[in-house]
Amino acid sequence: MKSYDALQLIIVFAAVLLSGLYMLGRIVPTWRSNFSKHLQQSRYPHWVNAIGVAIAGAAGCGSGCNSCDSCPSNSAKNKSS
Amino acid sequence: MNMSIPVQRFAERIALVGNPNCGKTALFNLLTGSRQKVANYAGVTVERKEGRCTLPSGRGLQILDLPGAYSLSATSLDEEITRDVCLGRLEGEAKPDLIVCVLDATNLRLHLRFALELRQLGLPMVVALNMMDAAARRGIRIDVAKLEQMLGVPIVETVAVRHGGAAKLLEMLDGPVPSMPPSLASDLDLHVMVRDLLRDAVVVPRRTAAIDDALDRWALHPIWGLVILAVVMFLMFQAVFSWATPLMDGIKIGVEALGGWVSAILPDGLLRSLLVEGVIAGAGSVLVFLPQILFLFLFILALEESGYLPRAAFLLDRLMVGAGLTGRSFIPLLSGFACAIPAIMATRTIQDERDRLATILVTPLITCSARLPVYALLIGAFIPRQTVLGLFNLQGLVLFALYFGGVVSALLVAWVMKLLRKERVEHALLLELPSYRVPHPRDVAIGLWERASIFIRRVGTIILSLTVLLWFLSSFPAPPAGYLQPAINYSFAGHIGHALQYVFAPVGFNWQICIALVPGLAAREVAVSALATVYALSAASDSAAAQLAPIISAQWSLPTALSLLAWYVFAPQCLSTLAVIRRETNSWKMLALAAVYLFALAYVAAFATYQIASHWL
């Protein structure tokens, strides 16, 4: 039963963490790219830089925009001069 | 001997340009396989859309779908985007290699003028003569070869709504870019040239279709037109409640069965609580409303396709102007029944900046589909399912009243803004009335599928995430041993709910509603899932998880339910809407104004409703 208790704690913790990160992405859509840039600074060890690269790769389409219309890359192009 | 061989150039980037409602987006969807929104009225596309298509030779082609414009002398924000892309003025956007000028073959009198203006740009150009099937049905005969010769650019016939209807266009795009059209005299009168083109190359038996004229005699009648509009809207809300019930019951049974099954196979503990009281009770309670949303959109999509909406805008112009808006505000406001975000973006078609601003500020008052689960839950719990006058569903009547209340409050707020405005210039409504069209079942089915996907995606992402977070906040910290009240009272969420109750007690909200309002700020329907989770965690048995409506009808008073309904008519419980107001107005001040006035209205309305209902009911 102890192993089941540990397993359910891990699952619940992961679900809450992922939900929190998802909502953070909704509220602050640029957090992931900013965080990834921060982790890729040369003052950090290589493995931290690698995590930064992985986070940047995971961003992109669907990473916190409300829709394609509100995607920063699209909306910038939709502003008239 | 030196001989210069002309180098054949192939287009890599083309732009679809033309008047509004000529079928550019339908053509874009056909070429790229996209599913951008199309409808039978002007002003559906207000942004540039980008897509790729593969030509018969296997070569890739980038395609831009631009908002419709009547002229390159732009008068609204959406027209400015089209002008800037065509002139290569848009930052980070190269001029297209080729312009595909899309013309509505049934309305060449209007559309040819813009084609001539585009031709004056001197860019390589192809004309897509769209809706050729509709033109043939109306007996319009076009001498394409003659028109091609007179315009000086290649012309292809297309039917954008038919599979394979753009085959000739694809063939042409696969070939080398046509040479620049010969320049036109700078002092050329475009209207005179359009008249010449029509005289020499086009035979139009009558300007408008006979069926359109016959229908418009009723639809645009100052009295019968309004009666028809009221009946259409009324039927829509009756159907939402009457037709959707069996499907909703089916989903409800499925959610309950899933909750029961998970409870049976998992031992009591955190994981079971998360799945049953959090995920299934929360997300499941929102998923139940999918059929009602789909029936609402069935009507909206059919109306959009039919060409009736611009007629409704025309009918309501006087009312709109009286309230300080313009007839042009009607379509954005009507889009607000689906979602406030595209509705606010659709205000780009409004030329006058003050009219546009007023429309943006009142759009959140229009009842969007995210409010439907909240309304449906409360109506289902508190309004008996009975027939009025032997014909009308009472629940449908209440829903209609809530939607009507949203529209009336939007007009009232606009009227107050008009009183506060110093400048009171009224702009005449100039609106293009498209031909009536029988909605194509395939297009409506695709539209419904899109709406269902969007709703299910929302349930699976934002609603699920917030439900999990709320479950966490409602479950931790765990109460100490010997704590006699429900554990949720001791949790973070319990403390937040009790603290907020000081503010909301005058409007009759209990602490459970106060908890639901917080995650409900992100999206309105989250309030339903939040209530389901909170009550599931407060309940003694697991079976309570999927029984939200009976629980609230037993625990809340009718004044509390009515007060919450009044709150939801006005409150801007949607962060995305506030964000898009900020983006479209480019002003934090406007965002603050919208948030403050909407929350203030919501509080005052809920307070008045609760106090009056407590005394009289």
Interface residues (C-beta under 8 A of the other chain):
Chain A: Y4 D5 Q8 L9 I11 V12 A15 V16 L18 S19 G20 Y22 M23 R26 I27 N66 S67 D69 S70 N74 S75 A76 K77 N78 S80 S81
Chain B: E47 R48 A74 L77 E80 I81 R83 D84 R89 L90 E91 G92 E93 P267 G269 L270 L271 L274 I341 P342 M345 T461 I462 L464 S465 L466 V468 L469 F472 A522 L575 S576 A579 V580 R583
